[in-house]
Amino acid sequence: MTTDTLYYDGQCPLCSAEMQKLTRHAGDRLQLVDVHLLDDEAGLPNKQQMLTSLHLKRADGKLLTGLDANVAAWQHTRFGFLFRWLRWPLLRLVADWVYDRWANSRYRRMYLTK
């Protein structure tokens, strides 16, 4: 069985907590990979880009980022329907804006202020 792979920041407490929930609910339907444990992998963005935002690599090789990656990951669980509204056309613009601001702020706080 080929599965999607979600790449996340294992040093982020909030990210790690969400990954524990995804693991519990998605089981083996979704592979989770801590970006810090990756070697340079062909076809993936650089480590800084991977740490700035979630990335999900579909089984077919397509790469999703940000909120698209998060919503796609939750589709592997029975709770996926709770996240689909974030992709509705007008809400998508607002949700992406909020996610991008939060993700960039989290990255700066964790990696650039040390």
C-alpha positions, 0 to 999 in steps of 0.5 A, spaced: 500 500 500 502 506 498 501 512 502 501 519 503 507 522 507 507 528 511 513 532 513 513 536 520 517 539 525 519 535 530 522 540 535 515 544 535 511 542 541 504 544 537 506 540 531 508 534 535 502 534 539 498 534 532 502 528 529 500 524 535 493 525 534 494 524 527 498 517 528 492 515 533 487 516 528 490 515 521 494 509 523 498 506 517 494 510 512 499 516 513 506 516 514 509 522 518 516 524 518 520 529 522 524 534 517 530 534 522 531 526 521 531 527 513 537 527 509 537 531 503 531 527 499 530 528 492 524 532 490 523 535 496 524 543 498 530 545 502 530 544 510 528 551 511 522 551 507 520 544 510 520 547 517 517 553 515 510 550 513 507 543 513 509 539 506 505 533 504 507 528 499 502 524 495 502 517 493 502 520 486 508 524 488 504 531 488 507 535 493 502 539 497 504 545 502 501 549 508 494 548 510 493 544 503 497 539 506 494 539 513 487 538 511 489 533 506 493 529 512 486 529 516 483 526 510 486 520 512 482 520 519 474 519 520 475 527 522 477 529 515 470 532 514 471 537 520 477 540 516 474 541 509 471 547 510 478 550 510 478 549 503 472 552 501 473 558 496 472 564 500 474 561 506 480 558 503 483 565 502 482 567 509 485 561 512 491 560 508 493 568 510 492 566 517 496 559 517 501 563 513 502 568 518 502 563 524 507 558 520 512 564 519 511 567 526 512 560 529 518 559 524 522 565 526 520 564 534 523 557 534 529 558 529 531 565 528 531 569 535 536 564 538 
